[in-house]
Amino acid sequence: MEKSPHKRLGAMFLLQNAVWGAQVVLLSGHLAELGFSGLQISYVLATASLAALCSPLLAGWLADRFWPAQIFAGWSYLACAPLLWLAWLQTEFAPLWGIFLAFSLLHAPMMGLTNAIAFRHIGDMRRYGRIRVWGSIGWVGISWLLSGYLRLWERAAPGQSHLGDGLLIAGGLAVLMGLYCFSLPHTPPEREKGKALAFVEAFGLLRQRDFAVLMGVAFAVSAMSPFSYNFSFIFFVDPVHGPGFAASSASWILSLGQLAELPLIPALGWLIAKMGLRWTVCSGIVAAAVRSLVLAWGEPVWLLVASQALNGYYIACFLVAGTMVVERLSPADLRASAQGLLVLCIRGLGPLLGHGLAGWVYDGNALAGGGRDWQTIFLVPGCVLLAGALCFWALFRGPPADGGAGRR
């Protein structure tokens, strides 16, 4: 292990989230401008969930047993770049969907793999938050760059749309990320040779009560995420039934969640020490519920904007803290596969259901005079998320070493 790989791991998370943000932040708006329906928008975005059903577990197995994780990640990102550039050229649903499915099969395992690389080399897991925060910086940075890019076009050519250009930018960043991965600390397989497949054994962790509760609640909570990720941008640029912001402003507003992550993720170890894993994770779900309910309320505009910061609390205290729960509940030689199982729930099974549901609710709430009934659209996830928070609070106890995670 290197003496101090923390800066390099931080740069890894920065580039990874820049690639992810560049291709996804403007995507729903781009698809809406192409004339796609709510279900078609959801189906394109659901390719990531379809891929997450299998590719993270396979990638985790390869990293646990056969192939150094940083090499696998490097080649995967290099293969992603031409697919993103090809997607930029498409205007029809079927070819765009197929290209995004191919891209997602390569991209979906990367969240679990980079977490596994980081956990292998940081030594003290309490340092993870201070390293992972660079991912938030990468997302905020690319969101603001995209916002500035759109603002330039809005002034230079007001009638032209450049929402799809995020795909071009993401492709260039994917090349940079792929090359950088080859320079990361060597992360060879830890899996003992001669034993059963690691990803099969990872399912055995579901016999643990806390692990099963986390996965079950993560499934339900992540099923609500497409309501926000697919349609928040469209809501904020809706001139009749929404706030009616310019596309450049909407991109900046949606980055406020990641901006809120910047102080939260480095403080995550302190929050867990004070609140325990149980309360930390539960509060993250509550934050997501409140954000959806504010959007359902629909006013005032300042509150709609400010509520986006709650997404940062959700990411830090549910998504990131959830990876830490998995790390504590899993044996060392199954951790990459266990992280892949978490990705299966929060990027695969849950959102796959949610994309179909969100698209159906979106299309079903079209108004006769144009626009959408946003109150109903966002009320659905708000209520489900509150129920998920209650279930987690009632059923999760916390690992014995959590130092208070099991406090009631």
N, C-alpha and C positions, 0 to 999 in steps of 0.2 A: 504494500500500500504506500502511496506517496505520502510525504510528510504533511503537506497541506494542499489537498486538491480542491479546496472549497471554492476558490475563484473560478476554476475551470468548470466545476459542476454548476455554479451559478450561471456562467455563460451558456452552458448547455440548456438550462431551463429558459433563459432569455431567448435564445434562437428558436427553441422548440415552440414557445408560445407566440413568437412573431410569425412563424410559418402558419400556425393554426389560426391566429387572429386575422391575418391577411386574407385567408381564403374564406373565412366564415362570417366576419363582421358585416360585410355588405352583401352577402350571398342572397339572403331572402329578398332584399330590395331589388337586386339584379334579376332574380327569377320572376318577381312580380311585374317588373317592367317588360319582361319577355312575354307576358300574358299568361303565365302559368296559374292554375287554380290553387287553392289552399292545399288540396290533397297532393297535387303535383309538387308544390314547394316542399311539403312534408316528406314526400317519397324521395326526392333528391337528397334532402338532409338525412333521411333515414338510412341511406347507404352506409353511413358511419356505424349505425346500430347493427345493421345486417353483418357488417364485417366484424364487429366486436363480438358476435356470437361464436366465432371460431378462431380468428387470427391472433388475439391476445394470448389465448391458452397455448396455441401452437408455438408462438414466439417465446412465451415463458418457458415452455418445455425445452426448446432449442437452447435458450440462454441458461437453463438449469443444468443441461446435460451435455450439449455438443459444441455450441458456437459462442465465442465471446460476445457479450451483449453489445459492446460499443461497435463491433464490426457489423453485426446484424443491423443495428440502427443506421449506420452510415450508408450501407448499400440500399436500405429501404428508402431513406430520404432522397438519395440520388435518383431512384426510380420514380419517386413521386413527382419530380419536377416536370418532365415532359407531359405527364397526364394533366397537370394543372394548366399548362400552356394550351394543350389541346381542348380542355374544357372551356377556355376563354373564347374559342372560335365557334362554339355551338349555340344554336338558337332554338333547336327542337328538343322536346322532352326526352324521347327515347335514347338518342345518342349521348346526351348529357348525363342521363341517369347511369348508363353503362360505364362511362368514363369515371364518374364519381364512385361507382362501386369498386372499380379497379384501384382507384386512388385510396379508397377507404380500407381495402384489404391490406395495403401496405402501411397506411398511417395509423390505423386503430391500435396496433400493439405498442406504439411508441411511448404512450403515457406510462404504461406499466413497466416497460423496459428502462426508461430513464429514472423512474422511482427506484427500481431495483439497483441500478448503477449507483445512484446517490447513496442509498442506504448501505451499500457494501463498503463505501469509501469514507463516509463521514465519521465513523467511529461512534461518537455520542449522538444518539438520535435527537437529542434536544437541539442540536445545531441545524436540523433539517429545515426549520422555518426560516432561518436567516439565509439559507441557500435557495430554497424554493421561491422566496420573494422575488428573485430575479426573473422568474417566469411571469409574475404580475407586471414587472417593469417592461418586459418584452411586449406583453399584450397592450399595455397602455401606450407604449411608444409607437407601435405600429398603428394603433387606432388613431392616435393624434396625427401621425404622418398621413394616413388615409384621409382624415378629416381636412387637413391642409391641402392635400392633393385635390380633393373634390371642390374645396372652396376656390381654388385657382381656376378650375374648369367652369364653376358656376359663374364666375366673373368674366372669363374669356369667351365662353360659348354656352350661354344659359340654356339653350334648347337641347344640348347634347347630354347623354347619360354616360357616365364612366364608372358606374358601380361595379361592372364586371372586371375592371382593371385590377381589382384585388387579387384575382386569380393569377394574373401575370406576375405581380409582385411576389405572391406566395411561392410561385415556381422558382424565382431567383433566390429567394431565401432558403428554399428546400435544398438547392445545390450547396449553398454556404453551410447549412446545417449538416448535410451529409458529409462534406469534407471535414468539418470540425469534429464529427463523431470519431473519426479515425485517430484523432489526437487525444481522446479521452483516456483516463486511467484504465489499464487493462483489467477487464472484468471477466475472468474465465469461469466456466461452469463450476458450480460447487456440488452438483448432484453426485452422490456416490454411485459408481458404476455397478451394474448388475441388479439394481432394484427396479420396481415397477415404474411406469411413466409418472413423472412428477405431476403433470396436470391432472391425471386421474386421481392420484392420491390427494390432491388439493381439495377435491370434492368431499373427501372424508372429514375435512375441517368443519363441514356443516353440521357434524354431530355435536360440536360445541355450541351451547346455547347462545352465547354472546355473538359468535361468528354468524350463526344462522339468523339472529335478530338483525344484525347489521346488514346482512345481504338482503333480507326480506324488506326492510325499511328502505334500503338504498334502491331497490327495485321500484317501490311505490313512488318515492320522491323523484327519482330520475324520470319516471314516466310523465311527470308534470313539467319537466324542463323544456320540452319542445314548444309549449305554449309561449314561453318567454323568448327562447332563442329563435324560434321561427318567425314570430310576429311582432315582437317589441319594436323593431325598426320600422315596420309598416305602420304600426300604431302611432309612433312619434312623428312620422311624416304625413299622416292623414290630415288634410287641411279642413275637413268638415267635422268629423267625429273624434278626431284626435287633436293634439297640440299644434300640428301643422308646421313642424320645424323643417328647415332645409336638410337635405341629406347629409351635408357636412356637419351640421349641428347635431343631428341624430347620432351620427357615428361617435362624436365626442361625448354625448350624454351617456351612451351605452358603455363607454369606457370608465365611467365613474365607479362601477363595481370593482374593476381591477385596480383603480386608484386607491380605493378603500382597503384593498388587500395589503398595500405597501407597509402600513404600520401593523396590520393585524397578523400577518403570517410570521414576521420575526417575533411577535409577542405570543405566538400560539403555545409555546412551551410554558410560558408563565400563566396563560389562561387555563391550560389543562391542569397545572399544578394547583391553581386556586379553585377551579370549578369542577375538576374531574372530567374524564373523557365523556361520561354519560351526559352531564349537563352542557358541556361544550358542544357536542354533536347535536343534542336536542335543540339548543339555542340557534344553531345554524339552520336547522329546518324551519324553525319559527320565523327567522329573518326572511327566508324565501317566501313563506306564506304571507307575511305582512306586505312584502313588495308586490305580490300578485293582487292582494286586496286593495292596495292603494291605486294600482292601475285600473282595477274594476270600478273604484269610486270615481276616477276620472278627473278630479280637480282638487285643489288649484294646481296650476302648472308648476309652480316652484316645488310642490310636494311630489309631483310625478317625477321631476328631475332628481330631487334629493333621494327618493326611494331607490334609485338605481344603485346607490352606495350599499344598500343591504345585500346586493348580490355578492359583494366582496366579503361580507361577513359569512354568507352561506358557503362560498368557496373555501374560505379559510377554516371555518369551524365545522363544516360537514365534509366537503370533498377532501381537503388536505388532511384534516384530523382523522377522517376515515381510513386513509392510507396508513396512518400511524397506528390505528387500532389493529389493522390487518398485520402490520409488522410485529406487534406485540403478541398477537394470538397465534402466529405461525412459527413452525420450526425453521431453522436457518436454511435447510436444503429445499424448502418448499416456498420460500418467500416470493420469488419471482412468479411462480405459478399462482400463488395466493393473490398477489397483486393483479395478475391477469384475470382471476376469478372476480375480483372487485370491478375491474374494467368491464367484464362480461355483464355485470348487473347495471352499472351506472352509465355505460356507453353503449350497451347492447340490448339486453332484454327489456329493461325499463323504457328507454327512449323509443325502442321499436314499437312497443304498444302505444307510447305517448304520441309519436308522430302521426299515426293513423287517427288517434282520438282528436288530437289538436287540429289536424286538417279537416276532419269531419265537423268539429264544432265551429271552426272558422268559416267553412263554406255554408254551414247551416244557419249562420247568423248574419248573412248578407241582408242588407236593408233594401227596401223597394226603390228608394231614391238614390242608391249608391252608398258605398261605405259599409261598415260593420258595426254590430252591436258589441262594442268592446267590453261593456260591463259583464255580460254573460260569458264572453270568451275568457276573461281573466278571473271570474269568480270560481270557475271550476277548479283550476289548480290551487287557488287560495284555500278552499275548503279541504281538498284532499291533503295538502301539505300540513295543515293543522292537525288532521287526523293522524298522519304519519308521525308528527312530533309527539303526540300523546302516546302512541304505541311504543315508540322507542323509549320514552321516559318510563313507561310502566314495565317493560320487559327486559331492558338491558341492565346488566349489573356492573360490568367492567372487569378487566383482568386484575388479578391480585396485586401485581406490581405497579398498578397505576397510581398508587399514592393518593387515593381518594376518588377514583373514577366510579367506584361503586357506592359512593355515599348517596343516601336517599335524602 
